[in-house]
Amino acid sequence: NETDVPADKKVLDREAGRLTMSIESALKENLKPVVFLHYPPIFSFDYNYEILEVLHKFGIKKCFYGHIHGRGHSYAINGTRDGIDYKLIASDYLQFCPMNITEFVQNDNL
C-alpha cells in the first residue's frame, strides 16, 4: 500500500486492472463473481484503496484472502465491513483444514 512509491503504484494499478478484467469476464458469462486474493485488501488499519475501489464498483459481497499468518491473525478482518464479507483462509488460520466454500459460491444472495 505504499502508493507514493512509483513501483508499488504500478503493481497495485496492474493488479486492480486484472481484478477488474476477471470480474467483468464473470459478469459477461452471467456468473456471480466471488473474489479470492492472496493479499488482504484491508489489514488492521491498512487499506488497499485500489483493490477496494474495484470490489465496491462491482458490488462484490464475498472476498477471501490469505497471506496473514501467526500473530497476524488477530489483525485480520474476518466479517463484514462496508458491505463486503471478508474471510481469512490462510492455511494455518484454518488449521490446515480446507474451508468448504460451496455455500458461498452457490448462494443466490451473493
C-alpha positions as CSV (number, residue, x, y, z in Angstrom):
1,N,0.0,0.0,0.0
2,E,3.0,2.3,-0.3
3,T,1.3,4.1,-3.2
4,D,3.7,7.0,-3.1
5,V,6.4,4.7,-4.4
6,P,6.1,4.6,-8.2
7,A,6.9,0.9,-8.4
8,D,4.3,0.0,-5.8
9,K,1.7,2.2,-7.5
10,K,2.4,0.5,-10.8
11,V,1.9,-3.0,-9.3
12,L,-1.3,-2.0,-7.5
13,D,-2.8,-0.5,-10.6
14,R,-1.9,-3.6,-12.6
15,E,-3.5,-5.9,-10.0
16,A,-6.6,-3.7,-9.8
17,G,-6.8,-3.9,-13.6
18,R,-6.5,-7.7,-13.5
19,L,-9.2,-8.0,-10.9
20,T,-11.5,-5.7,-12.9
21,M,-11.0,-7.8,-16.0
22,S,-11.7,-11.0,-14.1
23,I,-14.9,-9.7,-12.6
24,E,-16.0,-8.3,-15.9
25,S,-15.3,-11.7,-17.5
26,A,-17.5,-13.4,-14.9
27,L,-20.3,-10.9,-15.4
28,K,-20.2,-11.3,-19.1
29,E,-20.9,-15.0,-18.6
30,N,-23.8,-14.2,-16.2
31,L,-21.8,-15.6,-13.3
32,K,-21.7,-14.0,-9.8
33,P,-18.1,-13.2,-9.0
34,V,-16.5,-14.2,-5.8
35,V,-13.1,-12.7,-5.2
36,F,-10.1,-14.6,-4.0
37,L,-6.9,-12.7,-3.3
38,H,-3.5,-13.5,-1.9
39,Y,-3.1,-10.3,0.0
40,P,-5.9,-8.8,2.1
41,P,-7.4,-5.6,0.8
42,I,-7.8,-4.5,4.5
43,F,-5.5,-5.4,7.3
44,S,-5.8,-3.8,10.7
45,F,-5.9,-0.1,9.8
46,D,-4.2,-0.5,6.4
47,Y,-6.3,-0.2,3.3
48,N,-5.5,-1.1,-0.3
49,Y,-7.8,1.5,-1.9
50,E,-7.1,0.4,-5.5
51,I,-8.5,-3.1,-4.8
52,L,-11.3,-1.9,-2.5
53,E,-12.5,0.5,-5.2
54,V,-12.8,-2.4,-7.7
55,L,-14.7,-4.5,-5.1
56,H,-17.2,-1.7,-4.4
57,K,-17.5,-0.7,-8.0
58,F,-18.8,-4.2,-8.9
59,G,-20.8,-4.8,-5.7
60,I,-18.7,-7.8,-4.6
61,K,-20.1,-9.3,-1.5
62,K,-17.5,-12.0,-0.6
63,C,-13.8,-11.7,-0.5
64,F,-11.5,-14.5,0.5
65,Y,-7.8,-13.8,1.2
66,G,-4.7,-15.4,2.7
67,H,-1.1,-14.2,3.3
68,I,-1.7,-13.4,7.0
69,H,-0.1,-16.0,9.3
70,G,0.6,-16.5,13.0
71,R,0.3,-13.4,15.2
72,G,-1.2,-11.5,12.3
73,H,-4.4,-13.4,12.6
74,S,-5.5,-11.1,15.4
75,Y,-5.3,-8.1,13.0
76,A,-7.1,-9.8,10.1
77,I,-10.5,-8.7,9.0
78,N,-13.0,-11.6,9.3
79,G,-16.5,-10.5,8.8
80,T,-18.5,-7.8,7.1
81,R,-17.1,-4.3,6.5
82,D,-18.7,-1.8,4.3
83,G,-21.0,-4.4,2.7
84,I,-18.3,-7.0,1.9
85,D,-17.8,-10.2,3.9
86,Y,-14.1,-10.8,4.3
87,K,-12.8,-14.3,5.1
88,L,-9.2,-15.1,6.1
89,I,-8.4,-18.5,4.6
90,A,-4.7,-18.8,5.3
91,S,-3.8,-22.4,5.8
92,D,-2.5,-22.0,9.4
93,Y,-5.6,-19.9,10.3
94,L,-7.8,-22.8,9.1
95,Q,-5.6,-25.2,11.0
96,F,-4.7,-26.8,7.6
97,C,-8.3,-27.9,7.1
98,P,-9.7,-26.5,3.8
99,M,-12.8,-24.4,4.0
100,N,-15.8,-25.6,2.1
101,I,-16.8,-22.6,0.1
102,T,-19.8,-24.3,-1.7
103,E,-22.3,-22.3,0.3
104,F,-20.7,-19.0,-0.7
105,V,-20.4,-19.7,-4.4
106,Q,-23.8,-21.3,-4.9
107,N,-25.8,-18.8,-2.7
108,D,-28.1,-16.6,-4.8
109,N,-27.6,-13.8,-2.2
110,L,-24.0,-13.1,-3.1
